């Protein structure tokens, strides 16, 4: 598995090289973001290791977002460093990072994580993604609070990070008591707040004109 590493602090080097050798990962190291991006485009890695404090938090967050946007779900993004606040970690996870490891590294923990990511079973999720006869819907019970309704979508507060693109179904009478029906919403952005909770932005999906008119009229009354 091709691995790209963004690393400037050599005290991490020995530990990381040990893991790469054990798992036969072909790693290439970069000491700045520009070189890291350039090498990534040439090598098409499946696994990214990024030192959290090599640049500013915003630079690293944007880098994680760029990788996820460019390569989609099929790569693994690991952030590592000396430690990280819950708020900062959540912001990286929102952008698409998969895991964070603090130094000194817990060898057993990283080995377990990497072994699961490099085994063939890791790819089952998209081996079978196009077989509708085996598909089944999954339902999750996650508490969300409606904080705003507008003409384009609904904004929630919640305790859980929900991936962009997730579809939510919201009973219309939960929003406007005298109306029935179901709103289909697509999550487009999820941000962590200072409290540690998340603000979740959604847009209406496949909304009927009748429902749209109801929402527009009610929003105008507010």
Buried (B, 14 or more C-beta within 10 A) or exposed (E): BBBBBBBEBEEBEEBBBBBBEEBEBEBBBBBEBEEBBEBBEEEEBBBBBBBBBBBEBEEBBBBBBBBBEEBEEEBBBBBBBEEBEEEBBBBBBBBBBBBBBBBEBEEEEBBEBBEEBBEEEEEEEEEEEEEEEEEEEEEEEEEBEEEEBEEEBBBBBBEEEBEBEBEBEBEBEEBBEEBEEEBBBBBBEBEBEEEEBBBBBBBBEEBEEEBEEBBEEBEEEE
